[in-house]
Amino acid sequence: MTTPSATTKPAHADVAAMRQSYNLGALDDSGLPTEPLPLFAHWFEEARAALAAAGPAAGEANAACLATCGPLDEDDDDGNNDSGGGLRPTARVVLVKGFGPEGFSFYTNRRSRKSRDLAAAPMAALTFYWPALQRSVRIEGRVRDVPDVEADAYFASRPRGSQVGAWASQTQSGEVAGGRAGVDAANAEAEERFRTSESVPRPPYWGGYIVVPTRIEFWQEIQ
């Protein structure tokens, strides 16, 4: 076994040198629409077509990073007084399930961490990143609940397995205790519960949010 010398570079040493050519497009503001939504819709359709052509491994055009800010949990208290006023940011990837003049909607367990964040501070940021087109879109805005009738309609459109899975996640964090075995047990219990039901109702703790934009930024990577 060879012992690394003091001059041996770690495996990640070349991260700073990673770079590619950014020449897939340009952003000419002279031809842009006066409102941002038509441009977003155009970019979204181009991203969906590019990802569909590239295959499933390329990802989903409606995947976006959702950033929220909420109160510190007990586990977050490290004794540091410089804690941002008792708030901490969190981020995760969600699937946006609709967009239009009213905003950008997504659905989740309302007992999840992001839901607790939004209850405490109903503002969020979304970032779409489409590397196949070297584009990204940043969205910031206030957040409101999706009306129940719309949440019911969307839930009814989901595959049955996804509907049952929503019932399997009932803890405060939106996670099931016990690791994979706990997840499998919860799913099996939910499957049995609705085995003879023609339809699966929406859980009372499951719903949607709409990010109502106050700011939208379009980014095209160029040289």
MIDOSE-1310 file (N, C-alpha, C; in nm, 2 decimals, decimal comma, always signed):
residues 223
mttp	+0,08/-0,12/+0,00/+0,00/+0,00/+0,00/+0,09/+0,12/+0,00; +0,06/+0,22/-0,09/+0,14/+0,34/-0,10/+0,09/+0,45/-0,01; +0,17/+0,51/+0,07/+0,13/+0,62/+0,15/+0,14/+0,75/+0,08; +0,03/+0,82/+0,07/+0,04/+0,95/+0,00/+0,14/+1,05/+0,06
satt	+0,21/+1,11/-0,03/+0,31/+1,21/+0,02/+0,24/+1,34/+0,05; +0,31/+1,44/+0,10/+0,26/+1,57/+0,14/+0,22/+1,64/+0,01; +0,28/+1,61/-0,10/+0,25/+1,68/-0,23/+0,14/+1,61/-0,31; +0,09/+1,50/-0,27/-0,01/+1,43/-0,34/-0,14/+1,51/-0,34
kpah	-0,20/+1,53/-0,45/-0,33/+1,61/-0,46/-0,44/+1,52/-0,42; -0,54/+1,56/-0,34/-0,66/+1,48/-0,31/-0,74/+1,47/-0,44; -0,83/+1,37/-0,44/-0,91/+1,34/-0,56/-0,99/+1,45/-0,61; -1,03/+1,54/-0,51/-1,12/+1,65/-0,55/-1,04/+1,78/-0,59
adva	-0,91/+1,77/-0,60/-0,82/+1,89/-0,62/-0,85/+1,96/-0,75; -0,91/+1,89/-0,85/-0,93/+1,95/-0,98/-1,07/+2,01/-0,99; -1,15/+2,01/-0,89/-1,28/+2,06/-0,89/-1,28/+2,21/-0,94; -1,19/+2,29/-0,89/-1,18/+2,43/-0,93/-1,15/+2,44/-1,08
amrq	-1,09/+2,34/-1,14/-1,06/+2,35/-1,28/-1,17/+2,30/-1,38; -1,27/+2,25/-1,32/-1,38/+2,19/-1,40/-1,45/+2,31/-1,47; -1,46/+2,29/-1,60/-1,53/+2,40/-1,68/-1,56/+2,34/-1,82; -1,67/+2,39/-1,87/-1,71/+2,35/-2,01/-1,74/+2,48/-2,09
synl	-1,75/+2,46/-2,22/-1,78/+2,58/-2,30/-1,93/+2,61/-2,29; -1,96/+2,74/-2,27/-2,10/+2,78/-2,26/-2,14/+2,86/-2,39; -2,18/+2,78/-2,48/-2,20/+2,84/-2,61/-2,33/+2,78/-2,68; -2,42/+2,73/-2,60/-2,54/+2,67/-2,65/-2,65/+2,78/-2,69
gald	-2,63/+2,90/-2,64/-2,74/+3,00/-2,67/-2,70/+3,13/-2,63; -2,78/+3,23/-2,65/-2,76/+3,37/-2,61/-2,89/+3,42/-2,56; -2,89/+3,53/-2,49/-3,01/+3,60/-2,44/-3,01/+3,74/-2,49; -3,09/+3,77/-2,59/-3,10/+3,90/-2,64/-3,22/+3,97/-2,59
dsgl	-3,21/+4,07/-2,51/-3,33/+4,13/-2,44/-3,41/+4,22/-2,54; -3,36/+4,24/-2,66/-3,44/+4,32/-2,75/-3,56/+4,25/-2,80; -3,56/+4,11/-2,80/-3,67/+4,04/-2,85/-3,75/+3,97/-2,74; -3,73/+4,01/-2,62/-3,80/+3,94/-2,51/-3,94/+4,00/-2,49
ptep	-4,04/+3,91/-2,45/-4,18/+3,96/-2,42/-4,17/+4,06/-2,30; -4,28/+4,14/-2,29/-4,29/+4,24/-2,18/-4,32/+4,17/-2,05; -4,38/+4,05/-2,05/-4,41/+3,98/-1,93/-4,32/+3,86/-1,92; -4,29/+3,81/-1,80/-4,20/+3,70/-1,79/-4,26/+3,56/-1,82
lplf	-4,39/+3,55/-1,79/-4,45/+3,41/-1,80/-4,44/+3,35/-1,94; -4,46/+3,43/-2,05/-4,45/+3,37/-2,19/-4,31/+3,32/-2,21; -4,21/+3,39/-2,17/-4,07/+3,35/-2,18/-4,04/+3,22/-2,11; -4,09/+3,22/-1,98/-4,08/+3,10/-1,90/-4,14/+2,98/-1,97
ahwf	-4,27/+3,00/-2,02/-4,34/+2,89/-2,09/-4,26/+2,84/-2,21; -4,20/+2,93/-2,28/-4,12/+2,90/-2,40/-3,99/+2,82/-2,36; -3,92/+2,87/-2,26/-3,80/+2,80/-2,21/-3,84/+2,66/-2,16; -3,95/+2,65/-2,09/-3,99/+2,53/-2,03/-4,02/+2,42/-2,14
eear	-4,09/+2,46/-2,24/-4,12/+2,37/-2,35/-3,99/+2,32/-2,42; -3,89/+2,42/-2,44/-3,77/+2,38/-2,50/-3,69/+2,28/-2,41; -3,70/+2,31/-2,28/-3,63/+2,22/-2,18/-3,69/+2,08/-2,18; -3,83/+2,07/-2,19/-3,90/+1,95/-2,19/-3,86/+1,87/-2,31
aala	-3,86/+1,93/-2,43/-3,82/+1,86/-2,55/-3,68/+1,81/-2,55; -3,59/+1,89/-2,50/-3,44/+1,85/-2,49/-3,43/+1,74/-2,40; -3,49/+1,74/-2,28/-3,48/+1,63/-2,19/-3,54/+1,50/-2,24; -3,66/+1,52/-2,30/-3,72/+1,40/-2,36/-3,64/+1,33/-2,46
aagp	-3,57/+1,41/-2,54/-3,48/+1,36/-2,65/-3,36/+1,29/-2,59; -3,32/+1,34/-2,47/-3,20/+1,28/-2,41/-3,22/+1,15/-2,33; -3,35/+1,13/-2,29/-3,38/+1,01/-2,22/-3,41/+1,03/-2,07; -3,46/+0,93/-2,00/-3,50/+0,95/-1,86/-3,38/+1,00/-1,77
aage	-3,26/+0,95/-1,80/-3,15/+0,99/-1,71/-3,12/+1,14/-1,71; -3,17/+1,21/-1,81/-3,15/+1,36/-1,82/-3,22/+1,44/-1,72; -3,33/+1,38/-1,66/-3,40/+1,45/-1,55/-3,54/+1,49/-1,60; -3,60/+1,58/-1,52/-3,74/+1,62/-1,55/-3,74/+1,78/-1,56
anaa	-3,80/+1,83/-1,66/-3,80/+1,98/-1,68/-3,87/+2,05/-1,57; -3,96/+1,98/-1,50/-4,04/+2,05/-1,39/-3,98/+2,03/-1,26; -3,86/+1,98/-1,25/-3,79/+1,97/-1,12/-3,72/+2,10/-1,09; -3,74/+2,14/-0,97/-3,69/+2,27/-0,92/-3,64/+2,26/-0,78
clat	-3,54/+2,34/-0,75/-3,49/+2,35/-0,61/-3,58/+2,45/-0,54; -3,64/+2,41/-0,43/-3,73/+2,49/-0,35/-3,66/+2,53/-0,22; -3,63/+2,66/-0,20/-3,57/+2,71/-0,08/-3,67/+2,78/+0,01; -3,66/+2,74/+0,14/-3,75/+2,80/+0,24/-3,67/+2,85/+0,36
cgpl	-3,73/+2,92/+0,45/-3,66/+2,96/+0,57/-3,76/+2,94/+0,69; -3,71/+2,87/+0,79/-3,80/+2,85/+0,90/-3,73/+2,85/+1,04; -3,80/+2,83/+1,14/-3,74/+2,83/+1,28/-3,65/+2,72/+1,30; -3,55/+2,74/+1,38/-3,45/+2,64/+1,42/-3,52/+2,52/+1,49
dedd	-3,48/+2,40/+1,46/-3,52/+2,28/+1,53/-3,43/+2,27/+1,65; -3,47/+2,18/+1,75/-3,38/+2,16/+1,87/-3,24/+2,11/+1,82; -3,24/+2,03/+1,72/-3,11/+1,97/+1,67/-3,02/+2,07/+1,61; -3,08/+2,19/+1,57/-3,00/+2,29/+1,50/-2,93/+2,38/+1,60
ddgn	-2,97/+2,38/+1,73/-2,91/+2,47/+1,83/-2,77/+2,42/+1,86; -2,67/+2,49/+1,81/-2,53/+2,46/+1,84/-2,46/+2,55/+1,94; -2,55/+2,63/+2,00/-2,49/+2,72/+2,10/-2,44/+2,85/+2,05; -2,44/+2,87/+1,92/-2,39/+2,99/+1,85/-2,49/+3,09/+1,85
ndsg	-2,46/+3,21/+1,91/-2,56/+3,32/+1,92/-2,59/+3,38/+1,78; -2,50/+3,36/+1,69/-2,52/+3,42/+1,55/-2,60/+3,32/+1,47; -2,73/+3,31/+1,50/-2,81/+3,21/+1,44/-2,91/+3,27/+1,34; -2,89/+3,39/+1,30/-2,98/+3,44/+1,20/-3,12/+3,48/+1,26
gglr	-3,12/+3,51/+1,39/-3,25/+3,55/+1,45/-3,34/+3,43/+1,47; -3,28/+3,31/+1,49/-3,36/+3,19/+1,51/-3,41/+3,13/+1,39; -3,37/+3,17/+1,27/-3,41/+3,11/+1,14/-3,30/+3,04/+1,07; -3,33/+2,94/+0,99/-3,23/+2,87/+0,91/-3,29/+2,83/+0,78
ptar	-3,21/+2,85/+0,67/-3,26/+2,81/+0,54/-3,25/+2,66/+0,51; -3,34/+2,61/+0,43/-3,33/+2,47/+0,39/-3,37/+2,47/+0,24; -3,33/+2,37/+0,17/-3,36/+2,35/+0,03/-3,37/+2,21/-0,01; -3,46/+2,18/-0,11/-3,48/+2,05/-0,16/-3,54/+2,06/-0,30
vvlv	-3,53/+1,95/-0,37/-3,59/+1,95/-0,50/-3,74/+1,90/-0,50; -3,82/+1,97/-0,57/-3,96/+1,94/-0,58/-4,00/+1,93/-0,73; -4,11/+1,87/-0,76/-4,17/+1,87/-0,89/-4,28/+1,97/-0,90; -4,26/+2,08/-0,98/-4,36/+2,18/-1,00/-4,47/+2,12/-1,09
kgfg	-4,60/+2,13/-1,04/-4,71/+2,06/-1,11/-4,80/+2,16/-1,18; -4,77/+2,28/-1,19/-4,85/+2,37/-1,27/-4,78/+2,51/-1,26; -4,81/+2,59/-1,36/-4,76/+2,73/-1,36/-4,85/+2,81/-1,45; -4,87/+2,94/-1,42/-4,96/+3,03/-1,49/-4,96/+3,16/-1,42
pegf	-5,05/+3,25/-1,46/-5,06/+3,38/-1,40/-5,07/+3,38/-1,25; -5,13/+3,27/-1,19/-5,15/+3,27/-1,05/-5,02/+3,23/-0,98; -4,92/+3,17/-1,05/-4,80/+3,13/-0,98/-4,76/+2,99/-1,02; -4,67/+2,93/-0,94/-4,61/+2,80/-0,96/-4,64/+2,71/-0,85
sfyt	-4,71/+2,60/-0,88/-4,76/+2,51/-0,77/-4,69/+2,38/-0,76; -4,68/+2,33/-0,63/-4,63/+2,20/-0,60/-4,71/+2,14/-0,49; -4,69/+2,01/-0,46/-4,77/+1,94/-0,36/-4,68/+1,87/-0,27; -4,73/+1,85/-0,14/-4,64/+1,78/-0,04/-4,72/+1,74/+0,08
nrrs	-4,66/+1,67/+0,17/-4,71/+1,64/+0,30/-4,71/+1,77/+0,38; -4,82/+1,81/+0,44/-4,82/+1,94/+0,51/-4,76/+1,93/+0,65; -4,71/+1,81/+0,69/-4,64/+1,79/+0,81/-4,49/+1,79/+0,79; -4,45/+1,81/+0,66/-4,31/+1,80/+0,63/-4,23/+1,93/+0,68
rksr	-4,10/+1,92/+0,67/-4,02/+2,03/+0,72/-4,05/+2,16/+0,63; -4,06/+2,14/+0,50/-4,08/+2,26/+0,42/-4,22/+2,32/+0,45; -4,32/+2,24/+0,48/-4,45/+2,29/+0,52/-4,44/+2,37/+0,65; -4,36/+2,32/+0,74/-4,35/+2,39/+0,87/-4,27/+2,53/+0,85
dlaa	-4,18/+2,52/+0,76/-4,11/+2,65/+0,72/-4,21/+2,75/+0,66; -4,29/+2,70/+0,57/-4,38/+2,79/+0,50/-4,49/+2,85/+0,59; -4,53/+2,77/+0,70/-4,62/+2,82/+0,80/-4,56/+2,93/+0,88; -4,43/+2,92/+0,90/-4,36/+3,02/+0,98/-4,33/+3,14/+0,90
apma	-4,29/+3,12/+0,78/-4,24/+3,23/+0,69/-4,29/+3,20/+0,55; -4,41/+3,25/+0,51/-4,47/+3,21/+0,38/-4,41/+3,28/+0,26; -4,28/+3,26/+0,24/-4,21/+3,30/+0,12/-4,11/+3,19/+0,08; -4,08/+3,19/-0,05/-3,99/+3,08/-0,10/-3,93/+3,13/-0,22
altf	-3,83/+3,05/-0,26/-3,76/+3,07/-0,39/-3,75/+2,93/-0,46; -3,77/+2,94/-0,59/-3,76/+2,82/-0,68/-3,65/+2,85/-0,78; -3,57/+2,74/-0,81/-3,47/+2,75/-0,91/-3,48/+2,63/-1,01; -3,51/+2,66/-1,13/-3,51/+2,56/-1,23/-3,37/+2,56/-1,30
ywpa	-3,31/+2,44/-1,32/-3,18/+2,44/-1,38/-3,19/+2,33/-1,49; -3,16/+2,38/-1,62/-3,17/+2,29/-1,73/-3,03/+2,29/-1,80; -2,94/+2,21/-1,75/-2,80/+2,21/-1,81/-2,79/+2,17/-1,96; -2,89/+2,09/-2,01/-2,89/+2,06/-2,15/-2,90/+2,18/-2,24
lqrs	-2,96/+2,29/-2,18/-2,97/+2,42/-2,26/-2,89/+2,53/-2,20; -2,81/+2,49/-2,09/-2,73/+2,59/-2,02/-2,82/+2,71/-1,97; -2,93/+2,68/-1,92/-3,02/+2,78/-1,87/-3,07/+2,75/-1,73; -3,11/+2,86/-1,66/-3,17/+2,85/-1,53/-3,27/+2,96/-1,51
vrie	-3,37/+2,94/-1,43/-3,47/+3,04/-1,40/-3,48/+3,05/-1,25; -3,47/+3,17/-1,19/-3,49/+3,19/-1,05/-3,62/+3,26/-1,02; -3,70/+3,21/-0,93/-3,83/+3,27/-0,89/-3,83/+3,29/-0,74; -3,88/+3,41/-0,70/-3,90/+3,44/-0,56/-4,04/+3,50/-0,54
grvr	-4,10/+3,46/-0,43/-4,23/+3,52/-0,41/-4,30/+3,47/-0,28; -4,41/+3,52/-0,26/-4,49/+3,48/-0,14/-4,56/+3,34/-0,17; -4,60/+3,27/-0,07/-4,66/+3,14/-0,09/-4,80/+3,14/-0,03; -4,89/+3,08/-0,10/-5,03/+3,05/-0,05/-5,07/+2,91/-0,07
dvpd	-5,17/+2,87/-0,01/-5,22/+2,73/-0,02/-5,29/+2,71/-0,16; -5,28/+2,60/-0,22/-5,36/+2,56/-0,33/-5,50/+2,53/-0,27; -5,61/+2,58/-0,33/-5,74/+2,55/-0,28/-5,77/+2,40/-0,28; -5,85/+2,36/-0,18/-5,88/+2,22/-0,16/-5,93/+2,15/-0,29
vead	-6,02/+2,22/-0,36/-6,08/+2,16/-0,48/-5,98/+2,13/-0,58; -5,88/+2,22/-0,60/-5,77/+2,19/-0,69/-5,68/+2,08/-0,64; -5,65/+2,08/-0,51/-5,57/+1,97/-0,46/-5,64/+1,83/-0,47; -5,77/+1,83/-0,45/-5,84/+1,71/-0,47/-5,83/+1,66/-0,62
ayfa	-5,85/+1,75/-0,71/-5,84/+1,72/-0,85/-5,70/+1,66/-0,89; -5,60/+1,73/-0,84/-5,47/+1,68/-0,88/-5,44/+1,55/-0,81; -5,48/+1,53/-0,68/-5,45/+1,40/-0,62/-5,52/+1,29/-0,69; -5,65/+1,31/-0,74/-5,72/+1,21/-0,81/-5,65/+1,17/-0,94
srpr	-5,57/+1,26/-1,00/-5,50/+1,23/-1,12/-5,37/+1,15/-1,10; -5,33/+1,14/-0,98/-5,20/+1,07/-0,95/-5,22/+0,92/-0,97; -5,11/+0,84/-1,00/-5,12/+0,70/-1,00/-5,16/+0,65/-0,86; -5,23/+0,53/-0,86/-5,28/+0,48/-0,74/-5,17/+0,45/-0,64
gsqv	-5,05/+0,41/-0,69/-4,94/+0,38/-0,59/-4,90/+0,51/-0,52; -4,90/+0,62/-0,60/-4,86/+0,75/-0,53/-4,96/+0,79/-0,43; -5,09/+0,77/-0,47/-5,20/+0,80/-0,37/-5,19/+0,73/-0,24; -5,16/+0,60/-0,26/-5,15/+0,51/-0,14/-5,03/+0,55/-0,06
gawa	-4,92/+0,59/-0,13/-4,79/+0,63/-0,06/-4,81/+0,75/+0,02; -4,90/+0,84/-0,02/-4,93/+0,96/+0,06/-4,98/+0,93/+0,19; -5,06/+0,82/+0,20/-5,12/+0,78/+0,33/-5,01/+0,71/+0,42; -4,91/+0,66/+0,35/-4,80/+0,59/+0,43/-4,71/+0,68/+0,50
sqtq	-4,71/+0,81/+0,47/-4,63/+0,91/+0,53/-4,71/+1,00/+0,62; -4,72/+0,97/+0,74/-4,81/+1,04/+0,83/-4,74/+1,11/+0,95; -4,61/+1,09/+0,96/-4,54/+1,15/+1,07/-4,52/+1,30/+1,06; -4,48/+1,37/+1,16/-4,47/+1,51/+1,16/-4,37/+1,56/+1,06
sgev	-4,26/+1,48/+1,04/-4,16/+1,52/+0,94/-4,19/+1,48/+0,80; -4,30/+1,41/+0,78/-4,33/+1,36/+0,65/-4,25/+1,23/+0,62; -4,17/+1,18/+0,72/-4,09/+1,06/+0,70/-4,15/+0,95/+0,78; -4,11/+0,83/+0,75/-4,15/+0,71/+0,82/-4,04/+0,66/+0,90
aggr	-4,06/+0,63/+1,03/-3,95/+0,59/+1,12/-3,92/+0,44/+1,09; -3,80/+0,40/+1,12/-3,76/+0,26/+1,10/-3,69/+0,22/+0,97; -3,64/+0,33/+0,90/-3,57/+0,30/+0,78/-3,65/+0,24/+0,67; -3,59/+0,17/+0,58/-3,66/+0,11/+0,46/-3,77/+0,01/+0,51
agvd	-3,74/-0,06/+0,62/-3,84/-0,16/+0,67/-3,96/-0,09/+0,71; -3,94/+0,03/+0,78/-4,06/+0,10/+0,82/-4,14/+0,16/+0,71; -4,07/+0,20/+0,60/-4,14/+0,25/+0,48/-4,22/+0,14/+0,42; -4,16/+0,02/+0,40/-4,23/-0,09/+0,34/-4,35/-0,13/+0,42
aana	-4,33/-0,13/+0,56/-4,44/-0,17/+0,64/-4,56/-0,07/+0,63; -4,52/+0,06/+0,63/-4,63/+0,16/+0,62/-4,70/+0,15/+0,48; -4,63/+0,13/+0,38/-4,69/+0,11/+0,25/-4,78/-0,01/+0,24; -4,73/-0,12/+0,30/-4,82/-0,24/+0,30/-4,95/-0,22/+0,38
eaee	-4,94/-0,15/+0,49/-5,05/-0,11/+0,57/-5,15/-0,03/+0,49; -5,10/+0,07/+0,42/-5,18/+0,16/+0,34/-5,25/+0,09/+0,23; -5,17/+0,00/+0,16/-5,23/-0,08/+0,06/-5,34/-0,17/+0,11; -5,33/-0,23/+0,22/-5,43/-0,31/+0,28/-5,55/-0,23/+0,31
rfrt	-5,53/-0,11/+0,36/-5,64/-0,02/+0,40/-5,73/+0,01/+0,28; -5,67/+0,03/+0,17/-5,75/+0,07/+0,05/-5,76/-0,04/-0,05; -5,74/-0,16/-0,01/-5,74/-0,27/-0,11/-5,87/-0,29/-0,18; -5,98/-0,27/-0,11/-6,11/-0,29/-0,17/-6,18/-0,16/-0,21
sesv	-6,10/-0,05/-0,20/-6,16/+0,08/-0,24/-6,14/+0,11/-0,39; -6,24/+0,16/-0,45/-6,22/+0,19/-0,60/-6,13/+0,32/-0,61; -6,14/+0,41/-0,52/-6,06/+0,53/-0,52/-5,99/+0,55/-0,39; -5,88/+0,63/-0,39/-5,81/+0,66/-0,27/-5,83/+0,81/-0,24
prpp	-5,89/+0,85/-0,13/-5,91/+0,99/-0,10/-5,78/+1,06/-0,07; -5,78/+1,19/-0,08/-5,66/+1,27/-0,05/-5,65/+1,28/+0,11; -5,53/+1,25/+0,16/-5,52/+1,26/+0,31/-5,54/+1,41/+0,35; -5,59/+1,43/+0,47/-5,62/+1,56/+0,52/-5,49/+1,65/+0,54
ywgg	-5,38/+1,58/+0,55/-5,25/+1,65/+0,58/-5,17/+1,66/+0,45; -5,23/+1,64/+0,34/-5,16/+1,65/+0,21/-5,22/+1,75/+0,12; -5,14/+1,84/+0,07/-5,20/+1,95/-0,01/-5,09/+2,02/-0,10; -5,13/+2,14/-0,15/-5,04/+2,21/-0,24/-5,01/+2,35/-0,20
yivv	-4,91/+2,41/-0,26/-4,87/+2,55/-0,24/-4,85/+2,61/-0,37; -4,87/+2,74/-0,38/-4,85/+2,82/-0,50/-4,75/+2,93/-0,46; -4,63/+2,93/-0,53/-4,54/+3,04/-0,52/-4,59/+3,15/-0,61; -4,63/+3,27/-0,56/-4,68/+3,38/-0,63/-4,56/+3,47/-0,66
ptri	-4,51/+3,48/-0,78/-4,38/+3,55/-0,80/-4,38/+3,70/-0,78; -4,28/+3,75/-0,71/-4,25/+3,89/-0,70/-4,13/+3,92/-0,78; -4,05/+3,82/-0,82/-3,93/+3,84/-0,90/-3,90/+3,71/-0,98; -3,87/+3,73/-1,10/-3,83/+3,62/-1,19/-3,70/+3,66/-1,27
efwq	-3,60/+3,58/-1,26/-3,48/+3,60/-1,33/-3,45/+3,49/-1,43; -3,41/+3,52/-1,55/-3,37/+3,43/-1,65/-3,22/+3,43/-1,68; -3,16/+3,32/-1,67/-3,01/+3,31/-1,69/-2,98/+3,22/-1,81; -2,90/+3,27/-1,90/-2,84/+3,19/-2,01/-2,69/+3,19/-2,00
eiq	-2,63/+3,07/-1,98/-2,49/+3,07/-1,97/-2,42/+3,10/-2,10; -2,33/+3,19/-2,10/-2,25/+3,23/-2,22/-2,10/+3,24/-2,18; -2,02/+3,25/-2,28/-1,88/+3,26/-2,26/-1,84/+3,39/-2,19
